[in-house]
Amino acid sequence: MSAGCSSCASSHTSPVTDKTYRRILWFALISNGGMFLVELIAGAIGQSLSLAADAMDFFSDAANYAITLVVLGMPLVIRSRAALFKGICMGLVGLYVFYTSIDHIINDTVPRADVMGIIGFLALLVNVVVAILLFKFRTGDANMESIWICSRNDAIGNIAVMAAGAGVWASTTGWPDIIVGLGIAGLGFWGAIQIIGKARHELRDAQK
């Protein structure tokens, strides 16, 4: 993890109340909520597992930003518990994608490559902007780090969705979409492990 013990210790006495950070979180919340709706509709129209997976990820992130805005400035133990909850949510999103992939495999679904490419590019633009805005806040407590990890994972996932669209177009099969959808789920699991691990470490330190 990028954040070390020094950043954890500093957050015990200096909870984050930066107004710029709050404004960035509000922008991220609104943009992620909007992209959730866009990708949810596009995923249904284009029959794309990777878009559906990314839509669920946008929903999870929007909820994460909302939770962070509520607990921002509160004691470390509360922020760590919020981060633990967010990590669990990320893991549940991954499980949902794995479950959905089974249906796509059984029905041999072939998604629309054009929809995947266009929406994937739009989502990438949104996530790159959010990731850039959050970059300098990436090494705070578990709650702040969870926000950065979500944004980073989303940008990587969007690039993969666009690649999957190209793969579907070239192969005329749905396997590139399925593989990328499962990859997004795996990335979510890895992010969840990172967040849960750091949050538990902070909670143990707070109880000492």
MARNU-595268 format. One record per residue: x, y, z of N, C-alpha, C in turn; residue in one letter. Coordinates in steps of 0.1 Angstrom, whole numbers, plus 5000, padded with zeros to 4 digits. Layout:
! MARNU-595268
XYZXYZXYZA
...
END
This chain:
! MARNU-595268
500849885000500050005000500950125000M
500350234994501250354992501350435005S
500350425014500450505026501250425037A
502150495044502950425054502450465068G
503150415078502750435092502750585096C
503550665090503650805094502350875090S
501750835078500550905074499350855083S
499450725087498350675096498450755110C
499650765115499750835128499350975127A
499651045116499251185115497851205115S
497051105109495651125108494951115121S
495651055132495051055145494751195150H
495651285147495551415153495151525144T
495051495131494751595121493751535110S
492451525114491451475105491351575093P
491051515082491051595069489751675068V
489851805068488751885066488951985055T
489851955046490252045035489052075026D
488752205024487552245016487752205001K
488952204996489252164982488952014980T
489351934990489051794990487551764990Y
486851844998485351824998484751854984R
485251964978484652004965484951894955R
486251834955486551734946485651604948I
485351574961484551464964483151484959L
482651604960481251634955481251624939W
482251674933482351654918482451504915F
483251434922483351284919482051214922A
481351254932480051194935479051214924L
478951334919477951364909478351304896I
479651304892480051254879479951094879S
480251034891480150884892478650844892N
477850914898476450884898475850894884G
476251004877475751014863476250904854G
477550864856478050764847477550624851M
477050604863476450484866475150464858F
474350564857473150564849473450544834L
474450614829474850604815475250464812V
476150404820476650274817475650164820E
474750184829473750084832472850074820L
472450184814471550184802472350134790I
473550174788474350134777474649984778A
474949934790475249794792474049704788G
472849754791471649684787471349684772A
471549804766471349814752472449734744I
473649744749474749674742475049534746G
474249484756474449354762475849324765Q
476449414772477849404776478049384791S
478749274794479149244808480149344813L
481049384805482149474810481549614813S
480549654805479849784808479049774821L
478349654822477549634834478349634846A
479549564845480449564857480949704860A
481249784850481749914852480750004858D
479449984854478350054859478150034874A
478249904878478149874892479349934900M
480449934894481650004900481450144902D
480850214892480450354893479450374905F
478550294906477550304917478250284930F
479050184931479850164944480650284947S
481350344937482150454940481350574944D
480250594938479350714941478950694956A
478550574960478250554974479450574983A
480650534979481850554986482150704989N
481950784978482150934979481150994989Y
479950944988478950994997479250965012A
479650845014480050805028481250885033I
482250905024483450985028483051125031T
482151185024481751325027481051325041L
480351225045479751225058480751215069V
481751125067482651095079483851185078V
484051265068485251355067485351445079L
486551445085486751525097486351455110G
485751345109485451265122486651195127M
486551135139487751065144488150955135P
489450915136490050815128489250675128L
488850645140488150515141486850505133V
486150615132484950625124485250615110I
486350695105486750695091487250555087R
487950485096488450355093487250255092S
486250265100485150175099484350205086R
484350325082483750355069484550295057A
485850305058486650245048486450095048A
486350025059486149885060484849845053L
483749925056482449905049482649925034F
483350025030483550045015484249925009K
485249875016486049765010485149645009G
484249615018483349505017482349525005I
481949655003481049684992481749654978C
483049694977483749664965483849514963M
484049434973484149294971482749234967G
481649294972480349244968480049274953L
480549394949480349424934481049324926V
482249284930483049184923482249054922G
481649014933480848884933479648894923L
479049014923477949034914478349014899Y
479549064896480049054882480348914879V
480948834888481148694886479948614884F
478848654891477548584890476948614876Y
477048744872476448784859477248714847T
478548694849479348644838478848504834S
478348424844477848294842476748294832I
475848384833474648404824475148434810D
476148524809476648554796477348434789H
478048354797478748244791477748134786I
476748114795475748014791474948054778I
474648184777473848224766474648274754N
476048264755476948304744476548444739D
476448534748476048674745477148744737T
476848814726477748894718477349034719V
478049114726477749254729477949344717P
477549474717477749564706479049634709R
480049614700481349674701481349824701A
480449884692480450024691480050094704D
479050034710478550094723479650084734V
480249974734481349954744482450054742M
482850074730483950164727483650314731G
482450354727482050494729481850524744I
481050444751480850464765482050434773I
482850344769484150314776485050444776G
485150504764485950624763485350744771F
484050754772483450864780483750834795L
483550714799483850684813485350704816A
486250674807487650694809487950844812L
487350934804487551074805487151124819L
485951074824485451114837486451064848V
486850934847487650884858489150944858N
489650974846490951034845490951174852V
489851254850489751384856489651364871V
488851274876488651254890489951204896V
490651114889491951054895493051164896A
493051254886494051364886493751454898I
492451484900492051574911492351514925L
492251384926492551314938493951274941L
494851284931496151234931496951274944F
496851404947497651444959497151404972K
495951354972495251304985495351154986F
496151084978496250944977496950874989R
497650944997498450885008497950925022T
496650945024496150975037495750845044G
494650855052494250735060493550635050D
493050525056492450425048491250475040A
490550565046489350625039489750695027N
490850785028491350865016491950775006M
492750675011493350585001492350504994E
491250465000490150384993489650464982S
489450594984488950684973489950684961I
491250694964492150694953492250564946W
492150454953492150324947490950304938I
489850344942488650334934488750404921C
489250534921489450614909490550544900S
491650504906492650434898492150314891R
491450224899490850104893489850134882N
489050234884488050274873488750314860D
489750394861490450434849491050314841A
491650224849492250104843491150014837I
489950004844488849934839488249984826G
488250114825487650184813488550154801N
489850154802490750124791490549974787I
490349894797490049754794488749734787A
487649814790486449804783486549844769V
487349944766487549984752488349874744M
489249814751490049704745489149584742A
488149564751487249454749486349474738A
485949604736485049644724485749614711G
487049644711487849614699487949464697A
488149394708488249244707486949184702G
485849234707484549184702484349204688V
484649324683484549364669485449274660W
486649244665487549164657487249014657A
486748964668486548824669485048784667S
484148884667482648854666482248754677T
482848754688482448674699482348764712T
481648704722481548784734482648754744G
483648674741484648634751485548754755W
485948844747486748954752485949034762P
484649054760483749124770483749054783D
483548924782483448834795484848844802I
485948834795487248834801487448964808I
487149074802487349204808486449224820V
485149184818484249194829484749124842G
485349004840485848924851487148994856L
487949054847489149134851488749244860G
487649324856487249434865486849384878I
486149274879485749214891486949174900A
487949114893489249084900489949204906G
489949314898490549434902489849494914L
488549474914487749524926488049444938G
488249314937488549234948489949274954F
490949294945492249334949492149464957W
491449564951491249694958490549674972G
489549584972488849564985489849504995A
490749414991491649355000492649465006I
493049554997493949655002493249745012Q
492049785009491349885017490949815031I
490449695030490049625043491349605051I
492449565045493649545053494149665060G
494149785053494649905060493649945070K
492349935068491349985077491449895090A
491549765089491749685101492949715109R
494049755101495349795108495049925116H
494350015110494050145117493150115129E
492250035128491350005139492049935151L
492949845147493749785158494649885165R
495249985157496050085163495250175172D
493950205168493150295176492650235189A
492650095190492250035202493350015212Q
494550045208495750025217495750135227K
END
